């Protein structure tokens, strides 16, 4: 291993040591009871709530997936997706956060499935079981995307086996999630959010300087058909093995492709996903005071906008500096790593790589913890052993953590996996399964438990149906991001079924009115 790589490794190890110390520090408080372990005792400050929400939300996708999309096919797909995410972030904090915090306290819920179940005063736990099951499914996929990021990062940096590096990352994330629970995870995510934005801005600055200024980047990008367009997109010319062709030392592109209004709507639909993201919604529930959410919203949107802009521009700069180094869609997601290690001093490059590790860990720990809480608290304790002690619930949660991690490792074994694609599917799953239900539960008095079940099942099923059957078979206008049609279908299911079935009880309506009137 070269001295440069040793310095990078030292910087990353320092970061990992700090994360472990955070877990150790909060371990005692986390293990006092399940509310502390799963929701931090509702004691998050505005800064921690905002930064941990955004860091856990964006994951390694922000530093690898999004720059990779911009590097591979230009502005359109990356920019419209980023706009959708920024708008979704703002609306989620503005519309959902305050009422969800208030409502979750009113009904005594510390997990999302528990909120849905308590909101409708259900007796049999059907809503809780279905929501917990969907959380287990989609968060396992999400966790797999994080492990792919770990594997790509370490194997690229140290020229080692992808699989072993991916497994090593999984073991580390599992260890410190095991140790400190939600509070340790949220505080470490706050630190990770800071590292992520510093890494993005630093690589953006040195990349722009190395490319000869932003004008030079623009001039280079203009030579690629569709690369700098908002209503068109570049199309890399690929050979039979899926590798981009190179002629005379330059990458080959085909004619620009049109980026239609429907495709734009499909990309913007990413913003709808925020309404159903458990890792973000839990931060709303966990903040210490409702009136502090306004400050959190401002922090979150500023962080989000700066990070998204930096990530997209880094992809454009990477295509200027290294036009033929990343010739597959999967390898294009390494552009941030390539720029960091080539342009920054080794020790600083190590901290930039820690930014990717931070992004990955801040998400994977959230995914693992929420998925394990879904099974332990909402299925094991909520349905099968209602008199389970806190210790038993936390033990089941930790066993579940191990099982989910093992399944995620199996899903992540393919090193040619595209992070953006894995994340987009899980994002659609949560957005369509829970997004409409969260909105209607908070703002529509007439919704009932039957409508809630129909919305979750309809939205979740439609994500699979559209992705795996309708889009591949029909193509054309049907080849849109599955979140959009699934979100609409879920909303229709909620409204139609609720209106056709019995109205909610007086007790449920009373809770709704008290929350609405802030009593």
C-alpha positions as CSV (number, residue, x, y, z in Angstrom):
1,X,0.0,0.0,0.0
2,X,1.4,3.4,-1.0
3,X,2.0,6.2,1.6
4,X,-0.9,8.2,0.1
5,X,-3.3,5.3,0.6
6,X,-2.0,4.9,4.2
7,X,-2.7,8.5,4.9
8,X,-6.2,8.1,3.5
9,X,-6.7,5.1,5.6
10,X,-5.5,6.9,8.8
11,X,-8.0,9.7,8.2
12,X,-10.9,7.3,7.7
13,X,-9.9,5.3,10.8
14,X,-9.9,8.5,12.9
15,X,-13.4,9.2,11.7
16,X,-14.6,5.7,12.5
17,X,-13.0,5.8,16.0
18,X,-15.0,9.0,16.7
19,X,-18.2,7.3,15.6
20,X,-17.6,4.3,17.9
21,X,-16.9,6.7,20.8
22,X,-20.3,8.4,20.2
23,X,-21.9,5.0,20.3
24,X,-20.2,4.1,23.6
25,X,-21.1,7.4,25.1
26,X,-24.8,7.1,24.5
27,X,-25.0,3.3,25.0
28,X,-26.1,3.6,28.7
29,X,-28.9,6.0,28.0
30,X,-30.0,4.1,25.0
31,X,-30.4,0.9,27.0
32,X,-32.4,2.4,29.8
33,X,-35.7,1.7,27.9
34,X,-37.1,1.1,24.4
35,X,-38.3,4.7,24.0
36,X,-34.7,5.9,24.4
37,X,-33.4,3.2,22.2
38,X,-35.9,3.7,19.3
39,X,-36.7,7.5,19.6
40,X,-34.0,9.0,21.8
41,X,-36.5,10.0,24.5
42,X,-37.9,12.7,22.2
43,X,-34.9,14.9,23.0
44,X,-33.3,15.9,19.7
45,X,-32.2,19.5,19.4
46,X,-33.1,21.5,16.2
47,X,-29.6,21.1,14.7
48,X,-29.4,17.4,15.4
49,X,-32.9,16.7,14.2
50,X,-32.3,18.6,10.9
51,X,-28.8,17.4,10.1
52,X,-29.5,13.8,11.1
53,X,-32.7,13.7,9.0
54,X,-30.9,15.0,5.9
55,X,-27.8,12.9,6.4
56,X,-29.7,9.7,7.0
57,X,-32.0,10.5,4.0
58,X,-29.3,11.3,1.4
59,X,-26.9,8.4,2.1
60,X,-24.0,7.5,-0.2
61,X,-26.3,8.2,-3.1
62,X,-25.6,11.9,-2.6
63,X,-21.8,11.6,-3.0
64,X,-21.8,8.7,-5.5
65,X,-25.2,8.1,-7.1
66,X,-26.1,11.7,-8.0
67,X,-22.6,12.8,-9.3
68,X,-22.6,9.5,-11.2
69,X,-25.8,10.4,-13.0
70,X,-24.5,13.9,-13.9
71,X,-21.2,12.4,-15.1
72,X,-22.9,9.8,-17.2
73,X,-25.7,11.6,-19.0
74,X,-25.5,15.3,-18.1
75,X,-27.7,17.8,-16.3
76,X,-31.3,16.9,-17.0
77,X,-31.8,13.7,-15.0
78,X,-29.7,14.9,-12.1
79,X,-31.1,18.4,-11.9
80,X,-34.8,17.6,-12.2
81,X,-34.3,14.9,-9.5
82,X,-32.5,17.3,-7.3
83,X,-35.2,19.9,-7.7
84,X,-37.8,17.4,-6.8
85,X,-35.8,16.4,-3.7
86,X,-35.3,20.0,-2.6
87,X,-39.0,20.9,-2.9
88,X,-40.0,17.7,-1.2
89,X,-37.6,18.4,1.7
90,X,-39.1,21.9,2.2
91,X,-42.7,20.8,2.0
92,X,-42.2,17.8,4.3
93,X,-40.7,20.0,7.0
94,X,-43.3,22.8,6.4
95,X,-46.5,20.7,6.2
96,X,-45.9,17.4,7.9
97,X,-43.4,17.9,10.7
98,X,-45.3,19.9,13.3
99,X,-48.6,18.0,13.0
100,X,-46.8,14.6,13.1
101,X,-44.9,15.5,16.2
102,X,-48.1,16.7,17.9
103,X,-50.1,13.7,16.8
104,X,-47.5,11.1,17.7
105,X,-47.4,12.5,21.2
106,X,-51.2,12.5,21.4
107,X,-51.5,8.8,20.5
108,X,-48.4,7.7,22.3
109,X,-46.4,6.4,19.4
110,X,-42.6,6.1,19.0
111,X,-42.4,4.3,15.7
112,X,-44.2,4.9,12.4
113,X,-46.3,1.6,12.4
114,X,-47.2,2.4,16.0
115,X,-48.4,5.9,15.0
116,X,-50.6,4.4,12.2
117,X,-52.1,1.8,14.5
118,X,-52.7,4.1,17.4
119,X,-54.1,6.8,15.1
120,X,-56.9,4.5,14.1
121,X,-57.4,2.8,17.5
122,X,-57.1,-0.6,15.9
123,X,-57.6,-3.7,18.0
124,X,-56.1,-6.5,15.9
125,X,-52.9,-4.8,14.8
126,X,-53.5,-5.3,11.1
127,X,-52.2,-1.8,10.1
128,X,-49.2,-2.2,12.4
129,X,-48.3,-5.6,10.9
130,X,-48.6,-4.5,7.3
131,X,-46.6,-1.3,7.8
132,X,-43.9,-3.1,9.7
133,X,-43.7,-5.7,7.0
134,X,-43.2,-3.1,4.3
135,X,-40.6,-1.3,6.4
136,X,-38.7,-4.6,6.7
137,X,-38.8,-5.2,2.9
138,X,-37.8,-1.8,1.7
139,X,-35.3,-1.0,4.4
140,X,-33.5,-4.2,3.7
141,X,-33.2,-3.1,0.0
142,X,-32.1,0.4,1.2
143,X,-29.4,-1.1,3.5
144,X,-28.1,-3.2,0.6
145,X,-27.6,0.1,-1.4
146,X,-25.5,1.4,1.5
147,X,-23.4,-1.8,1.6
148,X,-22.8,-1.5,-2.2
149,X,-21.5,2.0,-1.5
150,X,-19.1,0.7,1.2
151,X,-17.9,-2.0,-1.1
152,X,-17.2,0.3,-4.0
153,X,-15.5,2.8,-1.8
154,X,-13.0,0.5,-0.2
155,X,-12.4,-1.7,-3.2
156,X,-11.7,1.3,-5.4
157,X,-9.5,3.0,-2.8
158,X,-7.4,0.0,-1.8
159,X,-7.7,-2.2,-4.9
160,X,-9.1,-5.0,-2.8
161,X,-12.0,-7.5,-3.0
162,X,-15.4,-5.7,-3.3
163,X,-17.2,-8.4,-1.4
164,X,-14.9,-8.5,1.6
165,X,-14.9,-4.7,1.8
166,X,-18.7,-4.6,1.6
167,X,-18.9,-7.2,4.4
168,X,-16.4,-5.3,6.5
169,X,-18.5,-2.1,6.2
170,X,-21.7,-4.1,7.1
171,X,-20.0,-5.4,10.3
172,X,-18.9,-1.9,11.4
173,X,-22.3,-0.3,10.8
174,X,-24.0,-3.2,12.6
175,X,-21.6,-2.9,15.6
176,X,-22.3,0.7,16.4
177,X,-26.0,0.6,15.7
178,X,-26.2,-2.4,18.0
179,X,-24.4,-0.3,20.7
180,X,-26.1,3.1,20.9
181,X,-29.5,3.0,19.3
182,X,-31.4,6.0,17.9
183,X,-29.7,8.7,20.0
184,X,-26.2,7.7,19.1
185,X,-27.3,7.3,15.5
186,X,-28.8,10.8,15.4
187,X,-25.8,12.5,17.0
188,X,-23.4,10.7,14.8
189,X,-25.6,11.5,11.8
190,X,-25.3,15.2,12.8
191,X,-21.5,14.9,12.6
192,X,-21.8,13.0,9.4
193,X,-24.0,15.6,7.8
194,X,-21.3,18.2,8.6
195,X,-18.5,16.0,7.1
196,X,-20.6,15.3,4.0
197,X,-21.2,19.0,3.1
198,X,-17.6,19.9,3.8
199,X,-16.4,17.1,1.6
200,X,-18.8,18.1,-1.3
201,X,-17.8,21.8,-1.2
202,X,-14.1,21.0,-0.9
203,X,-14.1,18.6,-3.9
204,X,-16.3,21.1,-5.8
205,X,-13.8,23.9,-5.2
206,X,-10.6,22.0,-6.1
207,X,-12.3,20.3,-9.1
208,X,-13.4,23.7,-10.5
209,X,-9.9,25.1,-10.1
210,X,-8.2,22.0,-11.7
211,X,-10.6,22.2,-14.7
212,X,-9.5,25.8,-15.3
213,X,-12.6,27.4,-13.9
214,X,-16.3,26.9,-14.3
215,X,-16.3,28.4,-17.8
216,X,-13.9,25.7,-19.0
217,X,-16.3,23.1,-17.6
218,X,-19.2,24.6,-19.5
219,X,-17.3,24.8,-22.7
220,X,-16.3,21.1,-22.5
221,X,-19.9,20.1,-21.6
222,X,-21.3,22.0,-24.6
223,X,-19.4,19.7,-26.9
224,X,-21.4,16.7,-25.7
225,X,-24.9,16.6,-27.4
226,X,-27.6,17.1,-24.7
227,X,-25.2,17.2,-21.8
228,X,-26.1,20.7,-20.6
229,X,-29.7,20.7,-21.5
230,X,-32.7,20.7,-19.2
231,X,-35.0,19.2,-21.8
232,X,-32.6,16.9,-23.5
233,X,-30.0,14.4,-22.3
234,X,-26.7,12.9,-23.4
235,X,-26.6,9.3,-24.6
236,X,-23.2,7.5,-24.1
237,X,-22.5,5.2,-27.1
238,X,-22.0,1.7,-25.6
239,X,-20.5,-1.5,-27.0
240,X,-22.0,-4.9,-26.6
241,X,-20.6,-5.3,-23.0
242,X,-22.2,-2.0,-21.9
243,X,-18.9,0.0,-21.9
244,X,-18.8,3.5,-23.5
245,X,-16.8,3.6,-26.7
246,X,-13.7,5.8,-26.9
247,X,-12.3,7.3,-30.2
248,X,-9.1,9.4,-30.4
249,X,-8.9,9.6,-26.7
250,X,-12.5,11.0,-26.3
251,X,-15.7,9.3,-25.1
252,X,-18.3,8.7,-27.8
253,X,-21.9,9.9,-27.5
254,X,-24.9,9.3,-29.6
255,X,-27.5,12.0,-30.6
256,X,-29.1,13.8,-27.7
257,X,-32.3,12.2,-26.4
258,X,-35.4,14.3,-25.6
259,X,-36.3,14.8,-22.0
260,X,-40.0,15.0,-22.2
261,X,-42.5,16.7,-19.8
262,X,-43.6,13.3,-18.6
263,X,-39.9,12.4,-17.8
264,X,-39.5,15.7,-15.9
265,X,-42.6,14.9,-13.9
266,X,-41.2,11.5,-13.2
267,X,-37.9,12.9,-11.9
268,X,-39.7,15.6,-9.8
269,X,-41.8,12.8,-8.3
270,X,-38.8,12.0,-6.2
271,X,-40.0,14.8,-3.9
272,X,-43.2,12.8,-3.1
273,X,-41.1,10.2,-1.5
274,X,-40.3,12.4,1.5
275,X,-43.8,12.2,2.9
276,X,-43.3,8.5,3.5
277,X,-39.6,8.2,4.6
278,X,-39.5,6.7,8.1
279,X,-36.0,7.9,8.8
280,X,-37.0,11.5,8.3
281,X,-40.5,11.2,9.9
282,X,-39.0,9.8,13.0
283,X,-36.9,13.0,13.4
284,X,-40.1,15.0,13.4
285,X,-41.4,12.8,16.2
286,X,-38.2,12.9,18.2
287,X,-37.5,16.6,18.3
288,X,-37.7,17.9,21.9
289,X,-40.1,20.8,21.2
290,X,-42.6,21.4,18.5
291,X,-41.7,25.1,18.1
292,X,-38.1,24.2,17.3
293,X,-39.2,22.6,14.0
294,X,-39.1,26.0,12.2
295,X,-35.4,26.3,12.9
296,X,-34.8,22.7,11.9
297,X,-36.6,23.3,8.6
298,X,-34.3,26.2,7.7
299,X,-31.2,24.2,8.6
300,X,-32.4,21.2,6.6
301,X,-33.3,23.0,3.4
302,X,-30.0,25.0,3.3
303,X,-28.0,21.9,3.8
304,X,-30.0,20.1,1.2
305,X,-29.8,22.7,-1.5
306,X,-26.0,23.3,-1.1
307,X,-25.3,19.5,-1.1
308,X,-27.5,18.8,-4.1
309,X,-26.0,21.6,-6.2
310,X,-22.4,20.6,-5.3
311,X,-23.1,16.9,-6.1
312,X,-24.5,17.6,-9.6
313,X,-21.7,20.1,-10.5
314,X,-19.1,17.6,-9.3
315,X,-20.4,15.1,-11.9
316,X,-20.0,17.7,-14.7
317,X,-16.5,18.7,-13.6
318,X,-15.6,15.0,-13.4
319,X,-16.5,14.5,-17.1
320,X,-14.3,17.4,-18.0
321,X,-11.3,16.2,-16.0
322,X,-11.6,12.4,-16.5
323,X,-13.6,11.9,-19.7
324,X,-12.5,8.3,-20.4
325,X,-11.8,7.0,-16.9
326,X,-15.3,5.8,-16.0
327,X,-16.8,4.1,-19.0
328,X,-19.8,2.2,-17.4
329,X,-22.9,3.5,-15.7
330,X,-21.8,1.7,-12.5
331,X,-18.2,2.9,-12.5
332,X,-19.4,6.5,-13.2
333,X,-20.6,6.5,-9.5
334,X,-16.9,6.5,-8.5
335,X,-16.3,10.0,-9.9
336,X,-16.3,11.6,-6.4
337,X,-13.7,9.1,-5.2
338,X,-11.6,9.7,-8.3
339,X,-11.6,13.4,-8.0
340,X,-10.9,13.4,-4.2
341,X,-8.0,11.0,-4.4
342,X,-6.4,12.7,-7.4
343,X,-7.0,16.4,-6.5
344,X,-6.7,16.6,-2.7
345,X,-3.7,16.0,-0.4
346,X,-3.9,12.4,0.9
347,X,-4.9,13.2,4.4
348,X,-7.7,15.6,3.2
349,X,-8.7,13.0,0.6
350,X,-9.1,10.6,3.5
351,X,-11.5,13.0,5.2
352,X,-13.4,13.4,1.9
353,X,-13.7,9.6,1.7
354,X,-14.9,9.7,5.3
355,X,-17.7,11.9,3.8
356,X,-18.8,8.9,1.7
357,X,-18.5,6.6,4.6
358,X,-20.4,9.1,6.7
359,X,-23.2,9.3,4.2
360,X,-23.4,5.5,4.0
361,X,-23.3,4.9,7.7
362,X,-25.8,7.7,8.5
363,X,-28.3,6.0,6.3
364,X,-27.6,2.4,7.0
365,X,-27.7,2.7,10.7
366,X,-31.1,4.5,10.4
367,X,-32.4,1.8,8.1
368,X,-31.3,-1.1,10.3
369,X,-32.6,0.5,13.5
370,X,-36.0,1.3,12.0
371,X,-36.4,-2.1,10.4
372,X,-35.4,-3.9,13.5
373,X,-37.8,-1.8,15.6
374,X,-40.6,-2.6,13.2
375,X,-40.2,-6.3,13.9
376,X,-39.3,-6.1,17.6
377,X,-41.7,-3.5,18.8
378,X,-44.5,-3.6,16.3
379,X,-44.7,-7.3,15.4
380,X,-43.1,-9.2,18.3
381,X,-44.3,-6.9,21.2
382,X,-47.3,-5.3,19.4
383,X,-48.9,-8.6,18.2
384,X,-47.4,-11.7,19.6
385,X,-46.1,-10.9,23.1
386,X,-47.8,-7.8,24.3
387,X,-46.4,-8.2,27.8
388,X,-42.8,-8.3,26.6
389,X,-40.3,-6.4,28.7
390,X,-38.2,-3.6,27.3
391,X,-35.2,-5.8,27.6
392,X,-36.9,-8.6,25.6
393,X,-37.9,-6.1,22.9
394,X,-34.4,-4.7,22.5
395,X,-32.9,-8.2,22.4
396,X,-35.3,-9.2,19.6
397,X,-34.4,-5.9,17.9
398,X,-30.7,-6.8,17.9
399,X,-31.3,-10.3,16.6
400,X,-33.3,-8.7,13.8
401,X,-30.5,-6.3,13.1
402,X,-28.1,-9.2,12.4
403,X,-30.7,-11.0,10.2
404,X,-31.5,-7.9,8.1
405,X,-27.8,-7.2,7.7
406,X,-27.1,-10.7,6.4
407,X,-30.0,-10.4,3.9
408,X,-28.7,-7.0,2.8
409,X,-25.2,-8.5,2.3
410,X,-26.7,-11.1,0.0
411,X,-28.5,-8.4,-2.1
412,X,-25.3,-6.3,-2.3
413,X,-23.0,-9.2,-3.6
414,X,-23.2,-7.9,-7.2
415,X,-20.4,-5.3,-7.4
416,X,-21.9,-4.0,-10.7
417,X,-25.0,-2.8,-8.9
418,X,-26.0,0.8,-9.6
419,X,-26.6,2.6,-6.3
420,X,-29.0,5.1,-8.0
421,X,-31.2,2.3,-9.2
422,X,-31.3,0.4,-5.9
423,X,-32.1,3.6,-4.0
424,X,-34.8,4.7,-6.4
425,X,-36.7,1.5,-6.0
426,X,-36.7,1.6,-2.2
427,X,-37.5,5.3,-2.2
428,X,-40.5,4.6,-4.4
429,X,-41.6,1.8,-2.1
430,X,-41.6,4.0,1.0
431,X,-43.0,7.0,-0.8
432,X,-46.0,5.2,-2.2
433,X,-46.7,2.9,0.7
434,X,-46.6,5.5,3.5
435,X,-46.5,8.9,1.9
436,X,-50.3,9.2,1.0
437,X,-51.2,7.6,4.3
438,X,-49.2,10.1,6.3
439,X,-50.7,13.0,4.5
440,X,-54.3,11.8,4.8
441,X,-53.9,10.6,8.4
442,X,-52.7,14.1,9.4
443,X,-55.1,16.2,7.3
444,X,-58.3,14.2,6.4
445,X,-60.8,13.4,9.2
446,X,-62.8,10.9,7.2
447,X,-59.9,8.4,6.6
448,X,-60.5,5.1,8.4
449,X,-58.5,2.0,9.1
450,X,-59.8,0.2,6.0
451,X,-58.7,3.1,3.8
452,X,-55.3,3.0,5.5
453,X,-54.8,-0.7,4.8
454,X,-55.9,-0.2,1.2
455,X,-53.6,2.7,0.7
456,X,-50.5,0.9,2.0
457,X,-51.2,-2.4,0.2
458,X,-52.2,-0.6,-3.1
459,X,-49.2,1.7,-3.1
460,X,-46.6,-0.9,-2.1
461,X,-48.0,-3.5,-4.6
462,X,-48.2,-0.9,-7.4
463,X,-44.5,-0.1,-7.0
464,X,-43.6,-3.8,-7.7
465,X,-46.2,-4.1,-10.5
466,X,-45.2,-0.9,-12.3
467,X,-41.4,-1.5,-12.0
468,X,-41.4,-5.2,-12.8
469,X,-44.4,-5.7,-15.2
470,X,-46.0,-2.6,-16.6
471,X,-42.9,-0.4,-17.4
472,X,-40.9,-3.3,-19.1
473,X,-43.9,-4.6,-21.1
474,X,-45.6,-1.4,-22.1
475,X,-42.6,1.0,-22.4
476,X,-43.2,4.5,-23.8
477,X,-45.2,6.8,-21.5
478,X,-45.4,3.9,-19.0
479,X,-41.7,3.8,-18.5
480,X,-41.8,6.5,-15.9
481,X,-40.6,6.4,-12.3
482,X,-42.9,4.0,-10.4
483,X,-43.3,6.3,-7.5
484,X,-45.6,8.7,-9.4
485,X,-48.3,6.2,-10.5
486,X,-48.0,4.3,-7.3
487,X,-48.4,7.4,-5.1
488,X,-51.5,8.4,-7.1
489,X,-53.0,4.9,-6.9
490,X,-52.4,4.7,-3.2
491,X,-54.2,8.1,-2.7
492,X,-57.1,6.9,-4.7
493,X,-57.3,3.6,-2.7
494,X,-57.4,5.6,0.6
495,X,-60.2,8.0,-0.6
496,X,-62.4,5.4,-2.3
497,X,-62.2,2.7,0.4
498,X,-62.6,5.2,3.2
499,X,-65.7,6.7,1.6
500,X,-67.2,3.2,0.9
501,X,-66.7,1.9,4.4
502,X,-67.7,2.8,7.9
503,X,-66.7,6.3,9.1
504,X,-64.1,6.5,11.9
505,X,-65.2,6.3,15.5
506,X,-66.0,9.3,17.6
507,X,-62.8,8.7,19.6
508,X,-60.7,8.8,16.5
509,X,-62.4,11.9,15.3
510,X,-61.9,13.6,18.7
511,X,-58.1,12.9,18.6
512,X,-58.0,14.4,15.1
513,X,-59.8,17.6,16.1
514,X,-57.7,18.1,19.2
515,X,-54.5,17.7,17.2
516,X,-55.9,20.0,14.5
517,X,-56.9,22.7,17.0
518,X,-53.6,22.1,19.0
519,X,-55.4,21.3,22.3
